Amino acid sequence: MINKVYIEYLLIKGDKKAFAEILSIIQPKLLSFATNILKDKSIAQDAVQDSLINIIRGVAKLKDHKKFHAWIYQVTRNKCLDIIRKNSKYKKDCDIDAIVEPQSKDTNHDEQSDMMRMINQLPPKQKNIIQLFYYDGFTVREIAEILTTPAGTIKALLFEARGNLKQLFGE
């Protein structure tokens, strides 16, 4: 999970070295996010590069540093959507709402592997919500901003996803 407090501190600090550190922290997450949407790592790298340029240009206009995390994901998602809209070959292959599957640090644990298999069986929107909420640490309000979906819908999807996971676990 991105350490939001540390990144907010670096944003407030405001120097070039601090911002370069922020970019090095967020770039892998954004690349993972874009790759899962576009299903092509090289195209995703282009999307992330374009997103980072937009982030660098727009960060000065950002009034609330606490919204930085949701904003960077939204910028990247919008860039991916632009690529999908411009290239008809991606329209069939890409899942616009897809988000990269959570990566566990130690894949040897059976429980984590079982959880990942269960999460992968969820519908794409529910998988997104689980990823953003539990693995990336976003709040319901932040997820609503990222996915441009009402917070009530996010809560409902999170509730459904939890219910589906309970069924998959056989509880």
Residue pairs with C-beta under 8 A, 6 or more apart in sequence:
1 135
1 136
1 137
2 25
2 26
2 29
2 69
2 136
2 137
3 25
4 66
4 69
4 137
7 22
7 25
7 26
7 68
7 69
8 65
8 66
8 68
10 18
10 19
10 21
10 22
11 18
11 19
11 22
11 59
11 65
11 68
12 65
19 56
19 59
23 52
23 55
23 56
26 72
27 48
27 52
29 136
30 48
30 51
30 52
30 72
30 73
30 76
31 41
31 44
31 45
31 48
32 100
32 103
33 73
33 76
33 77
33 99
33 100
34 44
34 45
34 47
34 48
34 51
34 76
34 79
34 80
35 41
35 44
35 100
36 95
36 98
36 99
36 100
36 101
37 44
37 77
37 80
37 84
37 94
37 95
37 96
37 98
37 99
38 44
38 47
38 80
38 83
38 84
38 90
38 94
39 90
39 93
39 94
39 95
40 90
43 83
43 90
44 80
46 83
47 76
47 79
47 80
47 83
48 76
48 79
50 79
51 72
51 75
51 76
51 79
54 75
54 79
55 71
55 72
55 75
58 75
59 68
62 68
62 71
67 142
67 145
69 138
69 142
70 138
70 142
70 143
70 145
70 146
71 145
73 132
73 138
73 146
74 145
74 146
74 148
77 146
77 147
80 94
80 96
81 96
83 90
84 90
84 91
84 94
84 96
85 91
95 124
97 124
97 125
97 128
97 147
98 124
98 127
98 128
99 127
99 128
99 131
99 132
100 131
101 116
101 119
101 120
101 127
101 131
102 116
102 119
102 130
102 131
102 134
102 135
104 112
104 113
104 116
106 112
107 113
118 165
118 168
118 169
119 127
119 130
119 131
119 165
120 127
121 164
121 168
122 130
122 161
122 164
122 165
125 157
126 157
126 158
126 160
126 161
126 164
127 161
128 147
129 143
129 154
129 157
129 158
129 161
130 158
130 161
130 165
132 138
132 142
132 143
132 146
133 140
133 143
133 158
138 146
140 151
140 154
140 155
140 158
141 151
143 149
143 154
144 150
144 151
144 153
144 154
147 154
